[in-house]
Amino acid sequence: MHLDISGLAQPSASTLVLSAGLGGLGSFWQPQLAELRKAYRVVTYDQRGTGRSPDTLPAGYSMRDMAEELASALAARDIVRFDIIGHALGGMVAMQLALDYPERVARLAIVNGWLRLDAHTRRCFQVRQDLLLNVGVEAYVRAQPLFLYPADWLAENEARIEAEDALHNAHFQGTENLLRRLHALMSCDFTQQAGQITQPALLICSQDDLLVPSICSQKLYEALPNATLEAMPRGGHAMSVTESAAFNALLLTWLDETAPAHFSPEPLWQKP
């Protein structure tokens, strides 16, 4: 699995792992990197079967597999304790990590996440799946921004979206891989386990998210024992891109407020 590690290098720096959504690419977090690198060691990665981590995913691929792969890749780079920030599918990876490796996950932030897929989001994913299987990759890619971005932002950024479409078509992760990742996303359910995730958790949602209604974050907030909920008024499903300044401010404030206290013990001997 391809990891990019940047920002502060000193051993005392906290490590932030950024996990993208269904697209799987670490480049999704580009609008956050400059700010986060000022205070943290930042890890981005291309998820298995996407981008610079090419592979053929096995049948029955699951959220637990995604979490285990990331945990192993981090351990191979001597990263044993970290905070994780996940968007949508990446938020599910974060929760699975917190459950399976509680001693390694210090804090988690979940962006437009859920306990289990609701009927509306399931329908959206089924429509996208139907486009992929019945019309083709180009139609799937062209429809994707409709679920990610507000209509006015799309209209104002048409050239950028066309460039992204071309890039995603050229580097498409493959139909079989995408379907297996989508199945893993749609089948995971944390309703029975959320209470076991006791680490500090930040939930950020957007009230105009077309793909994942903000009520999903509210339900997640009610299920997690140590959660903070922040609702942005606009930005769509990818508000970390469309409203990056506001998003970054919320994230950095929470990271600062929940940072472990620096303990400075009194010296064992003092000059009289």
N, C-alpha and C positions, 0 to 999 in steps of 0.2 A: 504494500500500500504506500502511495506517495505522500509524504509529509513535507510541509514547509514550516520551518521554525525561524522566527524573527523577533525583533524587539530586544528587551533587556536580556543580557546573558548571565548576569551574576546569579549564583545559586540561590540567593534569598528572594529573587523575583518570583511572584506567583505565576503559574502557567495557566493560560486560557486556551482551551481547545474549542475551535469553532466548527460546528457540524452543519452542513447544508441540508436542504430538503431533497425532494425527489430527483432533482437534477444531479445532485451528488458532488458538485464541483466546489472546491475551496475558493475559487475566484468570486463566488457569490458574495463573500464578505469583504470585498475590496473597499466599500465605503466606510468600513469600521477600522481598517488596519492602521491607518496613520495615527488615530487617537489612541487605540489600545496599545500600540507599541511603545508609547511614551512611558507607560507604567508597568507593563507586563511582558512576559515572554509569551508570544502568540503562536499557536499551532493551527494551521489550516491543512486540510487534506482532501484528496479526491477519493471518494468512497469506492470500494471494490467494484470493479466492472464499469467504472466511469472515468473519463478524462485520462490522466496519467497513471491510473491504476487499472489497466485493462485486464480482464479475466472473464471467463464464462461462469456465471453463477450457477450453483447446483439447484436441482429441484428441491422444493421444501425450504428454500432460503428464508431466514427469519430475522426478526429484530434482534434476537439473542445472538445470532451469527454476526450481525453488524456491530453489536457492542463488543463482542469477543475479539473481532478483528481489530477494532480500534484500540482496545486495551492492550493487545499483544504488540501492535505497532508502536504504541507509546512506550511500553516497557522496554522494547528493543532499543529505544533512544534514551533510556534511563529516566523516563518521566513516569514517576510512580504515584504522584498526587497532583491533582489538577482541578480547576473549575472547568465546566463545559457549558457552552452556549449553543443551543440547537434551534434551528428553524424548521417547524412542521415535522417532517420525518426525522430531522436531526434532533428535535426535541424528544421524540420517542427513543432515539438512541441514547440521549442523555438520561432519561428515566430508567432505561434498561441497565445502563452502566451503574447508576446509583443503587439499583437493586442487587446487581450481580457482583459489584466491586465497591461496596459502601466505604471501605477503608481508603479507597483511592480518590473518590469524588468528594471534594470539599464543598462546592456549591454548584448549582445548576440554574441556568436561565433558559426558559422555554418560550419560544416566539411563535404565536399563533398555533398552539398545540391543543391536545385533547386527551381525554381519558380513553375513550373509544370513539370510533368514527360515527358521527351522527348521520341521519338519513340524507340530509342535504349534501354534505360533503361526499358521501358515498355515491350519490347520483352524479356529482361533478366528476369524480374519478371514473365512473363507469362511462360517461360521455367521452372523456378523454381516451379511455381504453378503446371504445368503439371507433373513434376517429382513427386511432393507430391501426387497428386491425382491418377496418373496412374501407378506409380511404388512403391511409399511408402516413409515412413519417412526416412529409412536408405539411400535411394538414394538421397533424398533431402539434408540430412545432409552431405553426401559425396561430393555432388556437390558444396556445399556452399563455401568452401575455394577457388574454382576456380574463384569466383566472387570477393573475398575479397583480395587476396594476389598475388603479382607478382610470376611468374613461378619459377624464380631462388630461391626466398625466400621459396617457397613451397618445392622445392627439397632439400633445406638445412635443413628444419625443419620437416621432414616427421614424426619423432617420436612424436613431439609435436602435429602435426595435427591429428595423429591417436588417441592420448589421448583426444584431443578436440572433435573429432567425437564421441568417446565413451561417453563422458560427455553429449554432446548435445542429443544423442540418449536416454540416461537414464533420462534426465530432459527435454524432449521435451514439448513445451508449449501446444501441442494439435492441431490437424488439424483445427478444427473449429475456435479456437482462432487465429491461424496464418492467416487463410484466411480472417478473419474479420479485423485483423490489416493490412494485406496486402491491402485489399480493401480501408481502410482508407488512407493509404499511397499513393496508386495509384490515388485516386480521388481528393486529395487536390490540390488546385490551388490558388496561391497567386499573380497572375499577376495583378489583379485589386486592391489589397490591400497593396502591398509591399511599395508603397510610403507613407503609413501611419506609417511605422515602422521607427521612427526617432532616436531611440537609437543608440549609437555607435555599429557597427557590424563588426566582423572579419569573413572573408570567407577564409577558407583554403581548397585547392583542391590539388589533385595529378594528374600530367599530364599523368600518366600511369594507371589511374583508369579504369578498364574494365567495371564496372557496371554503373558509373555515369560520363560521359565525362566531362573534365574540362571546356568545353564551358558552361556548365550549371551554374557553379559558376560565370563565366564572365557575363552571362545574369542576374544573381541575383545581382551581383555587380552594374550593370548599373541601376537596378530598385530600390535599397535601397538608401535612401538619404544620409546616413552617414556611408558608408561602406569602409572597407579596404580589399583588395584582396591579398592573398599570395598563390602562386602556387609552390608546391614542385615538383621537377623533377621526383621523383619516390617514390614508397611505396604502390601503389595499393589503393584500396578502404579503406582498414584498415591501412593507413599509420601511424596512431597514435600508432599502434602496431609494424609494421615492421620498421619504422623509428622514433621511439619514441623520441630519443634525439633531432633530428631536429624539430620535431613537437612541443615538449615541449618548446624549445627555442623560436619558433615563437609565441606560445600562451602566454608565460610569458612576453615576450617583449611587446606585444600588451596590455596585462593587466596592465603592469607598465606604459606604455605611455598614456593610456586612463584613469588612475585612477583619481578620483576627487581630485582637489587641496585641500590641507589641509589649511583651513582658520583659522588664529590665530588673532582675533581682538585685537586692542589696548585696554589696560585697561581703564576703565572709569575714574579712578583717578590715578594720578602719583604724587609721592613725589616731591615737588619743589626742 
